[in-house]
Amino acid sequence: MPTLKNPPSVWTDGTLSLLAQGYAWLPDHMRASADGTVRTRLLGRRTVALRGPEAVAFFYDEQHVQRRAALPDPVLDTLFGQGAVHTLDGLAHRVRKAMFLSLLKDDKGIEALREHVLLRWREAVGRWREEPEESVVLFDETARVLALAVCDWTGVPVTGAGGAQLARDCVAMVDGFATAGPRHLRARHARKRQEEALGRLVARVREQRETAPDGSALDVVARHRDADGAVLDPRPAAVELLNIIRPTVAIAWFVTFAAHALHRWPEHRGPLRGDASGHLATGFAHEVRRFYPFAPFVGGLAARDLQWRGEIVPAGTLLLLDLYGQHHDPQLWAHPYRFDPHRYAAGESLRHLIPQGGGDAAEGHRCPGEEITVTLLTALVTEVAGLDVDVPDQDLTIPLSRMPTLPRSGFRLRLA
């Protein structure tokens, strides 16, 4: 059995070109590859990148790929947190993940979170109406709305000012994980500040000096026992609370992209306003997650010597699954660079849509919060489409060299 063709040398490290090219880096390498597999090095580690339905099944097989030690410390210290569920495998991962899945059940689950978000959103719109001549930055306002709403839902007590700080910190954690310099330092400081605050909160709940609403995320995380039967130390408990709060705030990226899409293709606004069933809004939400750039890829380590298309991939190789490239692959999508929210009703398969990972959410590493993202984005797409707004002149370009990216202006709007 041959090993990888043209194995990468120390002179082919792609880290700097990844940082320079951003989202275009891996798709460009895929186009140059004769067999749809990219071989390179990142941070000195042998790396193999894959794409397509066969690759998704391969990548999300826990016998193939492990997450433990796969994420470098700069990513853990900003985006996910040390000891997070994303770093676990096997039974430890399933038990920790079950904690998250339990929060999505019954009347305290996703629908309750949606109601909190809509309440906070409409409060924000009311504030905008009080100063109709002033423009607002949609991204910043949406992040604050989502931070306050998810804290309402999780049982984490925050004031208005505290919610604004939490929103800024969660945005910083996402914004700074894939870069160096000031953005990365802001992300580290933001995570440290919020982990310490939430760790103290968990400790107060356990000491009965603070009340957590029964069945809330704060209550569930504070009481959770891992596979070894031990409760989480306050700091890892804070990490997992942030792994509920931070991704919810990150939906602000998708809401801003949705507003960008409505501005570019305003013909969708009227049908969304008359969409009583919500089917079009759901399709619009899915298309935003496919069309616009958010996560460029996901990674893990080869758990053992593996076989991929007749070649040996040595144990410990960094494996990447190309998300952005898969969402624009003409072999999987008709007219992939056309924004078309009707494509799913027309029969295009959602199984190729993997912005938050692939596989099974309960047993594997697909994000358990994906249903939250779709539900909240669908609701807010409808709300944004229902607003009569003016969009002032601004820079709405979306630079693919920046990860994560966003319209440069954050999308300023003014209520008409």
C-alpha positions as CSV (number, residue, x, y, z in Angstrom):
1,M,0.0,0.0,0.0
2,P,1.6,3.3,-1.0
3,T,2.0,6.1,1.4
4,L,0.9,9.6,0.5
5,K,2.0,10.8,-3.0
6,N,4.5,13.6,-2.8
7,P,4.6,13.8,1.0
8,P,5.1,17.4,2.2
9,S,8.5,18.5,3.2
10,V,9.4,21.1,5.8
11,W,9.7,23.6,2.9
12,T,6.0,23.2,2.0
13,D,4.5,24.5,5.2
14,G,1.3,26.4,4.2
15,T,0.7,28.3,7.5
16,L,1.7,31.7,6.1
17,S,-0.1,31.3,2.9
18,L,-3.3,30.2,4.8
19,L,-3.1,33.3,6.9
20,A,-2.6,35.5,3.8
21,Q,-5.3,33.8,1.6
22,G,-7.9,33.0,4.2
23,Y,-10.9,31.2,2.8
24,A,-9.4,30.9,-0.7
25,W,-6.4,29.0,0.5
26,L,-7.8,25.4,0.6
27,P,-10.2,25.7,-2.4
28,D,-7.3,27.0,-4.5
29,H,-5.2,24.0,-3.5
30,M,-8.1,21.7,-4.2
31,R,-8.4,23.0,-7.7
32,A,-4.7,22.4,-8.3
33,S,-4.9,18.9,-7.0
34,A,-5.3,16.1,-9.5
35,D,-7.2,13.8,-7.1
36,G,-9.1,16.1,-4.8
37,T,-6.7,15.6,-1.9
38,V,-4.3,18.4,-0.7
39,R,-1.0,17.5,1.0
40,T,0.9,20.1,2.9
41,R,2.1,21.1,6.4
42,L,0.5,23.5,8.9
43,L,2.5,24.7,11.9
44,G,5.0,22.1,10.8
45,R,2.6,19.1,11.0
46,R,1.9,16.8,8.1
47,T,-1.5,17.8,6.8
48,V,-4.0,16.2,4.5
49,A,-7.2,18.0,3.4
50,L,-10.3,16.3,2.0
51,R,-13.6,17.3,0.5
52,G,-16.9,15.7,-0.6
53,P,-19.5,13.2,0.8
54,E,-17.0,10.4,1.0
55,A,-14.6,12.6,2.9
56,V,-17.4,13.7,5.4
57,A,-18.1,10.1,6.2
58,F,-14.4,9.3,6.5
59,F,-13.7,12.3,8.7
60,Y,-16.6,11.9,11.1
61,D,-15.8,8.2,11.8
62,E,-14.3,8.2,15.3
63,Q,-12.2,5.2,14.4
64,H,-10.5,7.4,12.0
65,V,-10.2,10.9,13.5
66,Q,-9.6,12.0,17.1
67,R,-9.9,15.5,18.5
68,R,-7.7,15.1,21.5
69,A,-4.6,17.2,20.9
70,A,-5.8,18.1,17.4
71,L,-6.7,21.7,18.3
72,P,-3.6,23.9,18.9
73,D,-3.5,25.9,22.1
74,P,-4.0,29.3,20.3
75,V,-7.4,28.0,19.2
76,L,-8.3,26.6,22.6
77,D,-7.2,29.7,24.4
78,T,-9.5,31.9,22.3
79,L,-12.3,30.0,20.6
80,F,-13.2,26.8,22.4
81,G,-11.4,26.8,25.8
82,Q,-9.1,24.3,27.4
83,G,-10.8,21.0,28.2
84,A,-13.9,21.8,26.0
85,V,-16.2,19.1,24.7
86,H,-14.5,19.6,21.2
87,T,-11.3,18.2,22.6
88,L,-12.8,14.9,23.9
89,D,-13.3,11.5,22.2
90,G,-15.2,8.3,22.8
91,L,-17.3,7.9,26.0
92,A,-16.0,11.1,27.5
93,H,-17.2,13.1,24.5
94,R,-20.6,11.4,24.4
95,V,-21.3,12.0,28.1
96,R,-20.3,15.6,27.9
97,K,-22.2,16.1,24.7
98,A,-25.3,14.5,26.2
99,M,-25.3,17.4,28.7
100,F,-25.7,19.9,25.8
101,L,-28.3,17.8,24.0
102,S,-30.4,17.6,27.2
103,L,-30.8,21.4,27.1
104,L,-32.6,21.3,23.7
105,K,-35.5,19.2,24.9
106,D,-39.1,20.1,26.1
107,D,-40.5,23.6,26.6
108,K,-37.2,24.9,28.0
109,G,-35.3,24.1,24.9
110,I,-34.9,25.8,21.5
111,E,-38.3,27.3,21.2
112,A,-37.9,29.1,24.6
113,L,-34.6,30.5,23.4
114,R,-36.2,31.7,20.2
115,E,-38.8,33.6,22.2
116,H,-36.1,35.2,24.3
117,V,-34.3,36.3,21.1
118,L,-37.4,37.7,19.5
119,L,-38.3,39.7,22.7
120,R,-34.8,41.2,22.9
121,W,-34.7,41.9,19.1
122,R,-38.0,43.8,19.3
123,E,-36.8,45.8,22.3
124,A,-33.7,46.7,20.2
125,V,-35.8,47.7,17.2
126,G,-37.9,49.9,19.5
127,R,-34.7,51.7,20.6
128,W,-33.8,52.2,16.9
129,R,-37.2,53.8,16.3
130,E,-36.6,56.3,19.0
131,E,-33.7,57.8,16.9
132,P,-34.8,57.2,13.3
133,E,-32.2,59.6,11.9
134,E,-29.4,57.5,13.4
135,S,-27.9,54.5,11.7
136,V,-27.0,51.4,13.7
137,V,-24.4,48.7,13.0
138,L,-26.5,45.6,12.6
139,F,-23.7,43.2,13.5
140,D,-23.0,44.9,16.8
141,E,-26.7,45.3,17.7
142,T,-27.4,41.6,16.8
143,A,-24.5,40.4,18.9
144,R,-25.8,42.3,21.9
145,V,-29.4,41.0,21.4
146,L,-28.2,37.4,21.2
147,A,-25.9,37.8,24.3
148,L,-28.8,39.1,26.4
149,A,-31.2,36.5,25.1
150,V,-29.0,33.5,25.6
151,C,-28.2,34.7,29.1
152,D,-31.9,35.0,29.8
153,W,-32.2,31.4,28.6
154,T,-29.2,29.9,30.3
155,G,-30.0,31.6,33.6
156,V,-26.8,33.6,33.7
157,P,-27.6,36.9,35.3
158,V,-26.4,40.0,33.3
159,T,-27.3,43.7,33.2
160,G,-27.6,45.6,30.0
161,A,-24.0,46.8,30.4
162,G,-22.9,43.3,31.3
163,G,-24.6,41.9,28.2
164,A,-22.9,44.4,26.0
165,Q,-19.5,43.4,27.5
166,L,-20.3,39.7,27.1
167,A,-21.3,40.3,23.5
168,R,-18.0,42.2,22.7
169,D,-16.0,39.4,24.4
170,C,-17.7,36.6,22.5
171,V,-17.2,38.4,19.3
172,A,-13.5,38.9,20.2
173,M,-13.1,35.2,20.9
174,V,-14.4,34.3,17.4
175,D,-12.7,37.1,15.6
176,G,-9.3,36.4,17.0
177,F,-8.8,32.7,16.9
178,A,-7.5,32.4,13.4
179,T,-4.9,35.2,13.4
180,A,-2.0,36.7,15.3
181,G,-1.4,40.1,16.7
182,P,-3.9,42.4,18.5
183,R,-7.0,40.5,17.5
184,H,-5.6,37.3,19.0
185,L,-4.6,39.1,22.2
186,R,-8.1,40.6,22.5
187,A,-9.5,37.1,22.1
188,R,-7.3,35.7,24.9
189,H,-8.2,38.5,27.3
190,A,-11.9,38.2,26.5
191,R,-11.9,34.5,27.2
192,K,-10.0,34.9,30.4
193,R,-12.3,37.6,31.7
194,Q,-15.5,35.6,30.9
195,E,-14.2,32.2,32.1
196,E,-13.2,33.8,35.5
197,A,-16.6,35.5,35.8
198,L,-18.6,32.4,34.9
199,G,-16.4,30.1,37.0
200,R,-17.1,32.3,40.1
201,L,-20.8,32.1,39.2
202,V,-20.8,28.3,39.1
203,A,-19.0,28.2,42.4
204,R,-21.7,30.4,44.0
205,V,-24.4,28.2,42.6
206,R,-22.8,25.1,44.1
207,E,-22.4,26.9,47.4
208,Q,-26.1,28.0,47.2
209,R,-25.1,31.6,47.3
210,E,-26.7,32.1,43.9
211,T,-29.8,30.5,42.5
212,A,-29.9,28.9,39.1
213,P,-33.3,28.4,37.5
214,D,-34.2,24.7,37.6
215,G,-33.3,23.0,34.4
216,S,-31.4,26.0,33.0
217,A,-28.0,25.6,31.3
218,L,-26.4,27.2,34.4
219,D,-28.1,24.6,36.6
220,V,-27.4,21.6,34.3
221,V,-23.7,22.5,33.8
222,A,-23.2,23.2,37.5
223,R,-24.6,19.7,38.4
224,H,-23.2,17.8,35.4
225,R,-21.0,14.7,36.1
226,D,-18.5,13.6,33.5
227,A,-17.8,10.0,32.5
228,D,-15.6,9.6,35.5
229,G,-18.5,10.5,37.8
230,A,-16.9,13.8,38.9
231,V,-18.4,17.3,38.6
232,L,-16.7,19.7,36.4
233,D,-14.2,22.1,38.1
234,P,-15.5,25.7,38.0
235,R,-13.2,26.7,35.1
236,P,-14.2,23.8,32.7
237,A,-17.8,24.4,33.7
238,A,-17.3,28.0,32.7
239,V,-15.7,26.8,29.4
240,E,-18.8,24.8,28.6
241,L,-21.2,27.6,29.5
242,L,-19.3,29.8,27.1
243,N,-19.6,27.0,24.5
244,I,-23.4,27.7,24.7
245,I,-23.2,31.4,24.9
246,R,-20.4,32.2,22.4
247,P,-21.8,30.2,19.4
248,T,-25.2,31.8,20.0
249,V,-23.7,35.2,19.8
250,A,-21.8,34.1,16.7
251,I,-25.1,33.8,14.9
252,A,-24.7,37.6,14.5
253,W,-22.3,36.8,11.6
254,F,-25.1,34.9,9.8
255,V,-27.7,37.6,10.5
256,T,-25.4,40.2,9.1
257,F,-24.9,38.1,6.0
258,A,-28.6,37.6,5.7
259,A,-29.1,41.4,5.6
260,H,-26.3,41.6,3.0
261,A,-28.2,39.1,0.9
262,L,-31.5,40.9,1.2
263,H,-29.7,44.1,0.1
264,R,-28.1,42.4,-2.9
265,W,-31.2,40.5,-3.9
266,P,-34.1,42.5,-2.6
267,E,-36.6,40.4,-4.6
268,H,-36.6,38.0,-1.7
269,R,-37.8,40.6,0.8
270,G,-41.5,40.5,-0.3
271,P,-41.8,36.7,-0.4
272,L,-40.2,36.4,3.1
273,R,-42.7,38.9,4.5
274,G,-45.5,36.8,3.2
275,D,-44.0,33.5,4.2
276,A,-46.6,32.3,6.7
277,S,-45.3,28.7,6.8
278,G,-41.7,29.8,7.4
279,H,-40.4,27.4,4.7
280,L,-38.8,30.1,2.6
281,A,-37.2,31.7,5.7
282,T,-35.7,28.3,6.6
283,G,-34.4,27.8,3.0
284,F,-33.0,31.4,3.2
285,A,-31.2,30.6,6.4
286,H,-29.7,27.4,5.0
287,E,-28.6,29.3,1.9
288,V,-26.9,32.0,4.0
289,R,-25.0,29.3,5.8
290,R,-23.9,27.7,2.5
291,F,-23.2,30.7,0.4
292,Y,-21.4,33.0,2.8
293,P,-18.0,32.3,4.4
294,F,-17.8,31.4,8.1
295,A,-15.7,28.4,9.1
296,P,-13.2,27.5,6.4
297,F,-12.6,24.0,7.5
298,V,-12.5,21.7,10.5
299,G,-9.7,19.5,11.7
300,G,-8.7,16.4,13.6
301,L,-5.8,13.9,13.9
302,A,-5.5,10.5,12.2
303,A,-6.2,8.1,15.1
304,R,-4.0,5.4,13.5
305,D,-2.5,4.6,10.1
306,L,-5.5,5.1,7.8
307,Q,-6.3,4.3,4.2
308,W,-7.7,7.1,2.0
309,R,-8.3,6.3,-1.7
310,G,-5.6,3.6,-1.7
311,E,-3.0,5.6,0.1
312,I,-1.7,5.3,3.7
313,V,-2.3,8.4,5.9
314,P,0.1,8.0,8.8
315,A,-1.2,8.2,12.4
316,G,-1.0,11.7,13.8
317,T,-1.5,13.4,10.4
318,L,-3.6,16.5,10.7
319,L,-6.8,16.0,8.6
320,L,-8.8,18.9,7.4
321,L,-12.3,18.8,6.0
322,D,-12.9,21.6,3.5
323,L,-16.2,23.3,4.4
324,Y,-16.1,26.4,2.4
325,G,-14.9,24.6,-0.7
326,Q,-17.6,21.9,-0.4
327,H,-20.3,24.5,-0.2
328,H,-19.2,25.9,-3.6
329,D,-18.4,22.6,-5.3
330,P,-20.2,22.4,-8.7
331,Q,-20.3,18.6,-8.4
332,L,-22.5,19.0,-5.3
333,W,-24.5,22.2,-6.0
334,A,-26.2,23.5,-9.1
335,H,-24.8,27.0,-9.8
336,P,-22.9,27.1,-6.5
337,Y,-22.1,30.9,-6.7
338,R,-25.7,31.8,-7.2
339,F,-27.6,32.7,-4.0
340,D,-30.8,30.6,-4.3
341,P,-32.9,30.0,-1.1
342,H,-35.3,27.8,-3.2
343,R,-32.7,25.2,-4.1
344,Y,-33.5,23.0,-1.1
345,A,-37.3,22.9,-1.9
346,A,-36.2,22.1,-5.5
347,G,-34.5,18.9,-4.2
348,E,-30.9,19.8,-3.5
349,S,-29.7,17.7,-0.6
350,L,-29.1,19.2,2.8
351,R,-26.7,16.4,3.6
352,H,-24.0,18.3,1.7
353,L,-24.6,21.3,3.9
354,I,-22.0,21.1,6.7
355,P,-21.2,24.6,8.0
356,Q,-21.2,23.2,11.5
357,G,-19.8,19.8,10.7
358,G,-21.1,16.5,9.4
359,G,-22.1,13.2,10.8
360,D,-24.5,12.6,13.7
361,A,-25.0,15.3,16.4
362,A,-25.8,12.8,19.2
363,E,-23.0,10.3,18.6
364,G,-20.4,12.2,16.7
365,H,-18.8,15.6,16.4
366,R,-21.5,17.5,14.5
367,C,-22.3,20.6,16.4
368,P,-25.3,20.0,18.8
369,G,-26.2,23.7,18.5
370,E,-26.8,23.6,14.8
371,E,-30.6,23.4,15.3
372,I,-30.3,26.5,17.5
373,T,-28.5,28.3,14.7
374,V,-31.1,27.4,12.1
375,T,-34.0,28.2,14.4
376,L,-32.7,31.6,15.5
377,L,-31.4,32.5,12.0
378,T,-34.8,31.6,10.5
379,A,-36.6,33.8,13.0
380,L,-34.3,36.8,12.6
381,V,-34.3,36.5,8.8
382,T,-38.1,37.0,9.0
383,E,-37.6,40.0,11.3
384,V,-34.9,41.7,9.2
385,A,-37.0,41.2,6.0
386,G,-39.9,42.8,7.8
387,L,-38.0,46.1,8.5
388,D,-38.3,49.1,6.2
389,V,-34.7,50.3,6.1
390,D,-32.4,52.6,4.3
391,V,-28.8,51.3,3.7
392,P,-26.4,54.3,3.7
393,D,-23.4,54.3,1.5
394,Q,-20.7,52.1,3.1
395,D,-18.1,49.4,2.3
396,L,-20.1,46.2,2.1
397,T,-17.2,44.2,0.6
398,I,-16.5,40.8,2.3
399,P,-12.8,40.2,2.2
400,L,-12.0,36.4,1.8
401,S,-8.5,37.0,3.1
402,R,-9.9,37.7,6.6
403,M,-11.0,34.9,8.8
404,P,-13.7,35.1,10.1
405,T,-15.0,37.7,7.6
406,L,-17.9,40.1,7.5
407,P,-19.0,43.1,5.5
408,R,-16.3,45.7,6.3
409,S,-18.9,48.1,7.7
410,G,-20.7,45.6,9.8
411,F,-23.8,46.6,7.8
412,R,-25.1,49.9,8.8
413,L,-28.8,50.5,8.4
414,R,-31.4,53.2,9.3
415,L,-35.1,52.5,9.8
416,A,-37.1,54.2,7.1
